[in-house]
């Protein structure tokens, strides 16, 4: 009987429900549910798909009430449904187990326990392996490549250098607070704070982007937030894995420089290798479809193309690269090169399919997030480490500011420098002498590229935390016995940012007077397209990584 080997989490008075995810060291077979019988499997998916249906129906009512939608994001509604269902399961399941039905069918009680376990748990394996790939792939597939690559330089600055600064600032500040004895009884090691910083720096602005799309905000702001969040996830996951290896093994490095160099090389290999694999995957599919004409078999053609949503992701994870970065660039390159070799019918079918699967996966993620609230296995209020949580929330805002505003200043400085050089070249007189004049009017080109501080404020406010942070927390190293507390703290931070910052998004957008109602086609008509989008990406990454190597290289 499985229930005898499961840890028990306190439920109603003296009743208990065994929660599998309370112990991260459970057997893999139990954790992924492979030992479920048919009744347990059917019961789980009956309840979960019913909750999805409830979310979709309530979402329709939310869309019909714009005022309510401006205060309650759709992601927040999904989490509320999950939390409500989690509370009902937490309260009702023990009483069902004690019901008279169990006398006639003892296996009935065990099935209820296993179904409750599955609903109240959050599997990082299922999250990263099944739900994340279609979301990231769809983001890359339907991205406006001209706008994305037009602003690729600030996007890379925010998502790489900015993210790294964010993590270090949070870890250092939290460590100072721990040393000052301001975090109560919870006193994690500095290496744990680096891991925590890397997972909590991951942003998930789904609610923000939904409002941006509805109000048609300035495309520059939209793609800065979108691009930074997507690449930020990949960077944070790579750094999370790298920092996790340090926890408990601090003595394996010859000082901080050696540790930094090891971290940098791991990051460079993983990030650049993942990007190259993603582009190569898209090109490989394009070549295959070009030489193997499948347009006469529309069903086979569509079925084959849909597999591109997963194959590169699993290939990357198998060889220890970042699946998220790989699948993003697979989506971009597949849409640009491979989609042209599909029949028109298959293009339409796959386009709709990718959107549908991505939306269902997004809703399922936030629903699972809500369902796990009553499955954390809490025994007292102290399990949330309130002092540390409150300081962490403040430090998240400070770290985010330290990553956004310096990068904005540096990028605007480079824009002004480029513009100044261009104007000086334009004013060369016939003898070759320079006429130094004051430039009062900005060109349309420079005004599009430079980032106003109102947009920087909105970028700072868009740093919501989401399911990626929580999934990483479930994999938090437990060398010092703090895994359970970091999971609880991360859950609280995710809920606060989703509801508070997500709900205040539209008022803050109006307060900053960000331009709305902008048509992307008209916007792009004002500005010339870069000569070579991928060359800009390559040059930007080479300059950034070369700078990092120069700074961190051992003397």
MOURDA-V903595 format. One record per residue. N is the residue number from 1. RES is the residue in one small letter. SS is DSSP state (H for helix, E for strand, C for the rest). Layout:
n=N res=RES ss=SS
n=N res=RES ss=SS
This chain:
n=1 res=x ss=C
n=2 res=x ss=H
n=3 res=x ss=H
n=4 res=x ss=H
n=5 res=x ss=H
n=6 res=x ss=C
n=7 res=x ss=C
n=8 res=x ss=E
n=9 res=x ss=E
n=10 res=x ss=E
n=11 res=x ss=C
n=12 res=x ss=C
n=13 res=x ss=C
n=14 res=x ss=C
n=15 res=x ss=C
n=16 res=x ss=E
n=17 res=x ss=E
n=18 res=x ss=E
n=19 res=x ss=C
n=20 res=x ss=H
n=21 res=x ss=H
n=22 res=x ss=H
n=23 res=x ss=C
n=24 res=x ss=C
n=25 res=x ss=C
n=26 res=x ss=C
n=27 res=x ss=C
n=28 res=x ss=H
n=29 res=x ss=H
n=30 res=x ss=H
n=31 res=x ss=H
n=32 res=x ss=C
n=33 res=x ss=C
n=34 res=x ss=C
n=35 res=x ss=C
n=36 res=x ss=C
n=37 res=x ss=C
n=38 res=x ss=H
n=39 res=x ss=H
n=40 res=x ss=H
n=41 res=x ss=H
n=42 res=x ss=H
n=43 res=x ss=H
n=44 res=x ss=H
n=45 res=x ss=H
n=46 res=x ss=H
n=47 res=x ss=H
n=48 res=x ss=H
n=49 res=x ss=H
n=50 res=x ss=H
n=51 res=x ss=H
n=52 res=x ss=H
n=53 res=x ss=H
n=54 res=x ss=H
n=55 res=x ss=H
n=56 res=x ss=H
n=57 res=x ss=H
n=58 res=x ss=H
n=59 res=x ss=H
n=60 res=x ss=H
n=61 res=x ss=H
n=62 res=x ss=H
n=63 res=x ss=H
n=64 res=x ss=C
n=65 res=x ss=C
n=66 res=x ss=H
n=67 res=x ss=H
n=68 res=x ss=H
n=69 res=x ss=H
n=70 res=x ss=H
n=71 res=x ss=H
n=72 res=x ss=C
n=73 res=x ss=C
n=74 res=x ss=H
n=75 res=x ss=H
n=76 res=x ss=H
n=77 res=x ss=H
n=78 res=x ss=H
n=79 res=x ss=H
n=80 res=x ss=H
n=81 res=x ss=H
n=82 res=x ss=H
n=83 res=x ss=H
n=84 res=x ss=H
n=85 res=x ss=H
n=86 res=x ss=H
n=87 res=x ss=H
n=88 res=x ss=H
n=89 res=x ss=H
n=90 res=x ss=H
n=91 res=x ss=H
n=92 res=x ss=H
n=93 res=x ss=H
n=94 res=x ss=H
n=95 res=x ss=H
n=96 res=x ss=H
n=97 res=x ss=H
n=98 res=x ss=C
n=99 res=x ss=C
n=100 res=x ss=C
n=101 res=x ss=H
n=102 res=x ss=H
n=103 res=x ss=H
n=104 res=x ss=H
n=105 res=x ss=C
n=106 res=x ss=H
n=107 res=x ss=H
n=108 res=x ss=H
n=109 res=x ss=H
n=110 res=x ss=H
n=111 res=x ss=H
n=112 res=x ss=H
n=113 res=x ss=H
n=114 res=x ss=H
n=115 res=x ss=H
n=116 res=x ss=H
n=117 res=x ss=H
n=118 res=x ss=H
n=119 res=x ss=H
n=120 res=x ss=C
n=121 res=x ss=C
n=122 res=x ss=C
n=123 res=x ss=C
n=124 res=x ss=H
n=125 res=x ss=H
n=126 res=x ss=H
n=127 res=x ss=H
n=128 res=x ss=H
n=129 res=x ss=H
n=130 res=x ss=H
n=131 res=x ss=H
n=132 res=x ss=H
n=133 res=x ss=H
n=134 res=x ss=H
n=135 res=x ss=H
n=136 res=x ss=H
n=137 res=x ss=H
n=138 res=x ss=H
n=139 res=x ss=H
n=140 res=x ss=H
n=141 res=x ss=H
n=142 res=x ss=C
n=143 res=x ss=C
n=144 res=x ss=C
n=145 res=x ss=H
n=146 res=x ss=H
n=147 res=x ss=H
n=148 res=x ss=H
n=149 res=x ss=H
n=150 res=x ss=H
n=151 res=x ss=C
n=152 res=x ss=H
n=153 res=x ss=H
n=154 res=x ss=H
n=155 res=x ss=H
n=156 res=x ss=H
n=157 res=x ss=H
n=158 res=x ss=H
n=159 res=x ss=H
n=160 res=x ss=H
n=161 res=x ss=H
n=162 res=x ss=H
n=163 res=x ss=H
n=164 res=x ss=H
n=165 res=x ss=H
n=166 res=x ss=H
n=167 res=x ss=H
n=168 res=x ss=H
n=169 res=x ss=H
n=170 res=x ss=H
n=171 res=x ss=H
n=172 res=x ss=H
n=173 res=x ss=H
n=174 res=x ss=H
n=175 res=x ss=H
n=176 res=x ss=H
n=177 res=x ss=H
n=178 res=x ss=H
n=179 res=x ss=H
n=180 res=x ss=C
n=181 res=x ss=C
n=182 res=x ss=C
n=183 res=x ss=C
n=184 res=x ss=C
n=185 res=x ss=C
n=186 res=x ss=C
n=187 res=x ss=C
n=188 res=x ss=C
n=189 res=x ss=C
n=190 res=x ss=H
n=191 res=x ss=H
n=192 res=x ss=H
n=193 res=x ss=H
n=194 res=x ss=H
n=195 res=x ss=H
n=196 res=x ss=H
n=197 res=x ss=H
n=198 res=x ss=H
n=199 res=x ss=H
n=200 res=x ss=H
n=201 res=x ss=C
n=202 res=x ss=C
n=203 res=x ss=C
n=204 res=x ss=C
n=205 res=x ss=C
n=206 res=x ss=H
n=207 res=x ss=H
n=208 res=x ss=H
n=209 res=x ss=H
n=210 res=x ss=H
n=211 res=x ss=H
n=212 res=x ss=H
n=213 res=x ss=H
n=214 res=x ss=H
n=215 res=x ss=H
n=216 res=x ss=C
n=217 res=x ss=C
n=218 res=x ss=C
n=219 res=x ss=H
n=220 res=x ss=H
n=221 res=x ss=H
n=222 res=x ss=H
n=223 res=x ss=H
n=224 res=x ss=H
n=225 res=x ss=H
n=226 res=x ss=H
n=227 res=x ss=H
n=228 res=x ss=H
n=229 res=x ss=H
n=230 res=x ss=H
n=231 res=x ss=H
n=232 res=x ss=H
n=233 res=x ss=H
n=234 res=x ss=H
n=235 res=x ss=H
n=236 res=x ss=H
n=237 res=x ss=H
n=238 res=x ss=H
n=239 res=x ss=H
n=240 res=x ss=H
n=241 res=x ss=H
n=242 res=x ss=H
n=243 res=x ss=H
n=244 res=x ss=H
n=245 res=x ss=C
n=246 res=x ss=C
n=247 res=x ss=C
n=248 res=x ss=C
n=249 res=x ss=C
n=250 res=x ss=H
n=251 res=x ss=H
n=252 res=x ss=H
n=253 res=x ss=C
n=254 res=x ss=C
n=255 res=x ss=C
n=256 res=x ss=H
n=257 res=x ss=H
n=258 res=x ss=H
n=259 res=x ss=H
n=260 res=x ss=H
n=261 res=x ss=H
n=262 res=x ss=H
n=263 res=x ss=H
n=264 res=x ss=H
n=265 res=x ss=H
n=266 res=x ss=H
n=267 res=x ss=H
n=268 res=x ss=H
n=269 res=x ss=H
n=270 res=x ss=H
n=271 res=x ss=H
n=272 res=x ss=H
n=273 res=x ss=H
n=274 res=x ss=H
n=275 res=x ss=H
n=276 res=x ss=H
n=277 res=x ss=H
n=278 res=x ss=H
n=279 res=x ss=H
n=280 res=x ss=H
n=281 res=x ss=H
n=282 res=x ss=H
n=283 res=x ss=H
n=284 res=x ss=H
n=285 res=x ss=H
n=286 res=x ss=H
n=287 res=x ss=H
n=288 res=x ss=H
n=289 res=x ss=H
n=290 res=x ss=H
n=291 res=x ss=H
n=292 res=x ss=C
n=293 res=x ss=C
n=294 res=x ss=C
n=295 res=x ss=C
n=296 res=x ss=C
n=297 res=x ss=C
n=298 res=x ss=H
n=299 res=x ss=H
n=300 res=x ss=H
n=301 res=x ss=H
n=302 res=x ss=H
n=303 res=x ss=H
n=304 res=x ss=H
n=305 res=x ss=H
n=306 res=x ss=H
n=307 res=x ss=C
n=308 res=x ss=H
n=309 res=x ss=H
n=310 res=x ss=H
n=311 res=x ss=H
n=312 res=x ss=H
n=313 res=x ss=H
n=314 res=x ss=H
n=315 res=x ss=H
n=316 res=x ss=H
n=317 res=x ss=H
n=318 res=x ss=H
n=319 res=x ss=C
n=320 res=x ss=C
n=321 res=x ss=C
n=322 res=x ss=C
n=323 res=x ss=H
n=324 res=x ss=H
n=325 res=x ss=H
n=326 res=x ss=H
n=327 res=x ss=H
n=328 res=x ss=H
n=329 res=x ss=H
n=330 res=x ss=H
n=331 res=x ss=H
n=332 res=x ss=H
n=333 res=x ss=H
n=334 res=x ss=H
n=335 res=x ss=H
n=336 res=x ss=H
n=337 res=x ss=H
n=338 res=x ss=H
n=339 res=x ss=H
n=340 res=x ss=H
n=341 res=x ss=H
n=342 res=x ss=C
n=343 res=x ss=C
n=344 res=x ss=H
n=345 res=x ss=H
n=346 res=x ss=H
n=347 res=x ss=H
n=348 res=x ss=H
n=349 res=x ss=H
n=350 res=x ss=H
n=351 res=x ss=H
n=352 res=x ss=H
n=353 res=x ss=H
n=354 res=x ss=H
n=355 res=x ss=H
n=356 res=x ss=H
n=357 res=x ss=H
n=358 res=x ss=H
n=359 res=x ss=H
n=360 res=x ss=H
n=361 res=x ss=H
n=362 res=x ss=H
n=363 res=x ss=H
n=364 res=x ss=H
n=365 res=x ss=H
n=366 res=x ss=H
n=367 res=x ss=H
n=368 res=x ss=H
n=369 res=x ss=H
n=370 res=x ss=H
n=371 res=x ss=H
n=372 res=x ss=H
n=373 res=x ss=H
n=374 res=x ss=H
n=375 res=x ss=H
n=376 res=x ss=C
n=377 res=x ss=C
n=378 res=x ss=C
n=379 res=x ss=C
n=380 res=x ss=C
n=381 res=x ss=H
n=382 res=x ss=H
n=383 res=x ss=H
n=384 res=x ss=H
n=385 res=x ss=C
n=386 res=x ss=H
n=387 res=x ss=H
n=388 res=x ss=H
n=389 res=x ss=H
n=390 res=x ss=H
n=391 res=x ss=H
n=392 res=x ss=H
n=393 res=x ss=H
n=394 res=x ss=H
n=395 res=x ss=H
n=396 res=x ss=H
n=397 res=x ss=H
n=398 res=x ss=H
n=399 res=x ss=H
n=400 res=x ss=H
n=401 res=x ss=H
n=402 res=x ss=H
n=403 res=x ss=H
n=404 res=x ss=H
n=405 res=x ss=H
n=406 res=x ss=H
n=407 res=x ss=H
n=408 res=x ss=H
n=409 res=x ss=H
n=410 res=x ss=H
n=411 res=x ss=H
n=412 res=x ss=H
n=413 res=x ss=H
n=414 res=x ss=H
n=415 res=x ss=H
n=416 res=x ss=H
n=417 res=x ss=H
n=418 res=x ss=H
n=419 res=x ss=H
n=420 res=x ss=H
n=421 res=x ss=H
n=422 res=x ss=H
n=423 res=x ss=H
n=424 res=x ss=H
n=425 res=x ss=H
n=426 res=x ss=H
n=427 res=x ss=C
n=428 res=x ss=E
n=429 res=x ss=C
n=430 res=x ss=C
n=431 res=x ss=C
n=432 res=x ss=C
n=433 res=x ss=C
n=434 res=x ss=E
n=435 res=x ss=C
n=436 res=x ss=C
n=437 res=x ss=C
n=438 res=x ss=C
n=439 res=x ss=C
n=440 res=x ss=C
n=441 res=x ss=C
n=442 res=x ss=C
n=443 res=x ss=C
n=444 res=x ss=H
n=445 res=x ss=H
n=446 res=x ss=H
n=447 res=x ss=H
n=448 res=x ss=H
n=449 res=x ss=H
n=450 res=x ss=C
n=451 res=x ss=C
n=452 res=x ss=C
n=453 res=x ss=H
n=454 res=x ss=H
n=455 res=x ss=H
n=456 res=x ss=H
n=457 res=x ss=H
n=458 res=x ss=H
n=459 res=x ss=H
n=460 res=x ss=H
n=461 res=x ss=H
n=462 res=x ss=C
n=463 res=x ss=C
n=464 res=x ss=C
n=465 res=x ss=C
n=466 res=x ss=C
n=467 res=x ss=H
n=468 res=x ss=H
n=469 res=x ss=H
n=470 res=x ss=H
n=471 res=x ss=H
n=472 res=x ss=H
n=473 res=x ss=H
n=474 res=x ss=H
n=475 res=x ss=C
n=476 res=x ss=C
n=477 res=x ss=C
n=478 res=x ss=C
n=479 res=x ss=C
n=480 res=x ss=C
n=481 res=x ss=C
n=482 res=x ss=C
n=483 res=x ss=H
n=484 res=x ss=H
n=485 res=x ss=H
n=486 res=x ss=H
n=487 res=x ss=H
n=488 res=x ss=H
n=489 res=x ss=H
n=490 res=x ss=H
n=491 res=x ss=H
n=492 res=x ss=H
n=493 res=x ss=H
n=494 res=x ss=H
n=495 res=x ss=H
n=496 res=x ss=H
n=497 res=x ss=H
n=498 res=x ss=H
n=499 res=x ss=H
n=500 res=x ss=H
n=501 res=x ss=H
n=502 res=x ss=H
n=503 res=x ss=H
n=504 res=x ss=C
n=505 res=x ss=H
n=506 res=x ss=H
n=507 res=x ss=H
n=508 res=x ss=H
n=509 res=x ss=H
n=510 res=x ss=H
n=511 res=x ss=H
n=512 res=x ss=C
n=513 res=x ss=C
n=514 res=x ss=C
n=515 res=x ss=C
n=516 res=x ss=C
n=517 res=x ss=C
n=518 res=x ss=C
n=519 res=x ss=C
n=520 res=x ss=H
n=521 res=x ss=H
n=522 res=x ss=H
n=523 res=x ss=H
n=524 res=x ss=H
n=525 res=x ss=H
n=526 res=x ss=C
n=527 res=x ss=C
n=528 res=x ss=C
n=529 res=x ss=C
n=530 res=x ss=C
n=531 res=x ss=C
n=532 res=x ss=C
n=533 res=x ss=H
n=534 res=x ss=H
n=535 res=x ss=H
n=536 res=x ss=H
n=537 res=x ss=H
n=538 res=x ss=H
n=539 res=x ss=H
n=540 res=x ss=H
n=541 res=x ss=H
n=542 res=x ss=H
n=543 res=x ss=H
n=544 res=x ss=H
n=545 res=x ss=H
n=546 res=x ss=H
n=547 res=x ss=H
n=548 res=x ss=H
n=549 res=x ss=H
n=550 res=x ss=H
n=551 res=x ss=H
n=552 res=x ss=H
n=553 res=x ss=C
n=554 res=x ss=C
n=555 res=x ss=C
